[in-house]
Amino acid sequence: MTNQENYTQLLLARLAEAQADLRTRWANPNGTKTHHFVLDSVFPDELCEKIYNAFPKDGNGFFDRESFREKKRTSANLDAYDPILADVTYAFQDPRVVALIADICGMSDEKIEPDPKLYAGGLSMMFKGDFLNPHIDNSHDAGRGRYRRLNVLYYPAPEWKLENGGNFELWNEDKTVPKTLVAATNRLVVMETNKDSWHSVSPVTVDRPRCCVSNYYFSEISPDKTDYFHVTSFTGRPEEKMKRALGTVDNALRNVVSRALKIGRGKNEMNDE
């Protein structure tokens, strides 16, 4: 059995064990309209530690993203790092794992598919002061043939607590109050992606990296069965009035440019596999 198959089997077993509870949580979101579920103790502790240790702790080789919208480092070039990172990333793309997560989320009849090219996915690291402002994700994959439907986020950083910051946030309808999901060690967060699924990451407050393995699932059918397109669109936090105003203009301009030139955000960072 390959390492990737081993990680796939561990994922399948853990998801199957918790699926009844996860279905209930998905169907009844609390503090936000965005459907989501959280699964802890995803892998054995020693495997989680190995995944974290495989990240380059200085973010070497990662692409720096820094603007009023966000500050973080990302990489889809999995070949540059310890093979465990590729094996874990693609375990989440195994058809059996995708099918089980889609079923838990009530999407089993919608042909949910992963993205081997990792458009906007792969690895991310956030250091002290890094953040991700409230946003909705790009509506499509790189080729604009499929709609983004699910975010699948795995957090391996050890002893990660609320006070460390770097926590995942899902916002209420008017983007005034977030529901905080701690980026706890060995935790999986799955959320729906649509026109209103506003989410963010709070600023990291500690001097060590917050790491994430990110996958996105797609389908040819949009969440509301209508045709639409938008780029990743940002706003400020409730107290950031200037960022909220700037975000409105920035989002509109980038939508126009992206529609006209068919240039996707982060397209140059895709894995070439």
C-alpha positions, -999 to +999 in steps of 0.1 A: +000+000+000+014+034-010+015+062+015-012+081-004-034+051-002-028+047+035-037+083+041-068+079+019-079+049+040-074+068+072-095+097+058-123+073+047-124+056+080-125+088+100-152+104+078-173+073+078-171+071+116-184+106+120-207+109+090-240+109+108-229+138+131-213+157+102-245+155+081-265+170+110-239+198+115-239+205+078-276+207+075-279+230+106-253+258+104-250+279+136-240+316+136-238+317+098-258+308+068-229+290+052-231+253+055-200+237+070-187+209+092-156+204+114-139+171+120-112+167+146-085+140+150-084+134+113-052+114+112-032+097+139-012+122+160+022+111+148+011+115+111-003+150+118+031+159+133+050+146+103+027+166+080+034+198+099+072+191+101+073+188+063+063+224+058+094+247+054+092+267+086+106+298+069+081+296+041+110+291+016+098+287-019+062+299-011+046+327-031+041+359-010+006+374-012+005+408+005-021+436-001-049+453+018-068+421+011-045+395+026-010+386+038+000+350+035+023+325+016+011+298-007+025+270-029+010+245-054+045+232-063+043+201-042+073+185-058+095+210-041+088+196-006+087+163+014+065+138-005+042+135+025+026+169+016+017+158-019+005+124-007-018+141+019-030+167-005-040+142-031-055+118-006-082+145-002-087+142-040-092+105-041-126+097-058-137+078-027-129+106-003-145+132-027-176+110-030-180+105+007-176+143+015-200+152-013-225+127+001-222+141+037-228+176+021-259+164+002-242+168-032-238+132-042-259+137-074-240+167-086-207+151-099-184+169-075-148+168-087-114+178-072-088+199-090-054+181-096-039+214-108-046+230-074-059+263-087-058+285-056-052+254-036-023+234-023-003+246+007-005+278+027+014+293+056+007+323+077+031+340+101+027+365+129+006+394+116-006+375+085-044+376+078-071+370+052-098+396+051-135+386+046-141+374+010-160+351-013-139+328-034-135+329-072-167+313-086-149+289-110-119+268-116-090+281-138-107+271-171-141+285-160-158+253-169-168+243-134-181+261-103-163+260-070-186+241-045-166+230-015-135+242+004-117+214+021-091+227+046-068+206+069-048+222+097-017+204+112+000+231+133+006+217+168-011+230+199-030+256+180-054+276+202-079+304+198-055+330+212-029+322+185-051+339+159-050+325+123-085+311+129-111+304+102-141+327+103-175+324+087-196+356+086-232+364+091-253+377+062-244+414+066-207+406+074-208+421+109-203+391+132-180+362+125-183+326+137-148+315+147-135+280+140-102+275+156-075+262+133-070+235+158-044+208+154-054+179+132-087+195+122-106+194+089-130+222+080-153+218+050-175+247+038-198+254+009-187+280-016-213+303-032-221+340-038-226+346-001-202+323+017-181+351+032-151+339+052-118+350+065-087+342+087-080+363+118-045+378+122-019+353+135-006+365+169+022+340+176+058+336+163+053+303+146+035+293+113-001+284+109-002+258+081-030+245+059-035+219+032-062+232+009-083+215-016-113+228-036-140+207-052-160+217-083-190+208-104-205+219-137-237+230-118-236+262-098-248+263-062-281+281-072-284+264-106-279+298-124-250+310-145-227+335-128-191+346-125-170+366-101-134+369-090-123+364-054-140+394-038-128+411-006-141+435+019-128+449+052-137+438+087-166+458+103-143+484+118-123+488+086-145+513+068-119+524+043-111+488+033-148+481+028-151+510+005-119+501-013-130+465-016-162+475-035-142+494-061-114+469-063-137+439-068-156+457-095-125+466-114-110+431-111-142+415-123-142+437-154-106+429-162-110+392-155-140+389-177-124+408-205-089+392-204-100+358-190-071+360-165-077+341-132-062+351-099-033+328-090-034+310-124+004+312-127+008+293-095-010+261-105+006+227-102+015+215-137+007+178-131 
